[in-house]
Amino acid sequence: MRRAMILITVVLVLSTSTVFAADELLISLIGLGLDTASTIKRGQVEVLFPEGDGVTIGGTGIRKLKNTFEEHDFLTLPYEERLELSERLSVSITWPVFKNLLFGFGSGSALQHDTLGSISGIIIDSATVGIFSIGLSVLLIDAMFLAPLRSLSGTPASQDELLLLGVNLMKYGAIAFAGGRVIQAALPLFYGPRYNKVVRNNLGINKDKSDAFGMNLGFAPLLNKEGYLQWQVAARIPLQ
């Protein structure tokens, strides 16, 4: 009889907590959509080419960003415009890391236009918070209904299966939650540099913000046929 009561209680708790977890996930997804839409709108840049053609770029993931660069030759733009465009399209790394760590739910990844990272953060946090909530609910139900019966019968708490279940769910949920936040914090460290590298390479901007297609001079020693040391000069001159 006691085991049946425990089983029924667990089923009720799991069902209720699952509904709450699903609602939380739905709300988080809606919030992600609104946040992502706002971020995309802020990240978009209108570019006007010398030929008179215009294009909107930015506020998207890496794949779509690459497609836009392949469809349009941004290297025809002057260096100053390419540098400004690079700075406006590049994403931050430090703040998304801390935002994913502190606030979670993929909010930092959304700032980098990383949809997969954002959804992963929502799923991880929703699942781990849901597990912790289920454990807390089990403990509350145990305290309200079974603890009085246990005290009357003199049964030790170590033999209360429902109590142990609640404690374990809370413990492992908290551990998984902390681990999930660490994973989320690491995502922008990999995605951000990749995103910014795509921007720089397709705009002809070096990491030090110099023009990758500017004129460069180089000197190298060269021995002539008579054995005398000479210097050869090499130059790279942009054709645009």
Protein Blocks (a to p, Z undefined) as FASTA:
>chain_A
ZZmmmmmmmmmmmmmmmmmmmmmmmmmmmmmmmmmmmmmmmmpccdddfkopacdeejia
fklmmmmmmmpcfklpcfklmmmmmmmmpccfklmmmmmmmngnolmmmmnopaklmmmm
mmmmmmmmmmmmmmmmmmmmmmmmmmmmmmmnopafklmmklmmmmmmmmmmmmmmmmmm
mmmmmmmmmmmmmmmmmmmmmnopafkopafkbccddddddddfkopacddddddddfZZ
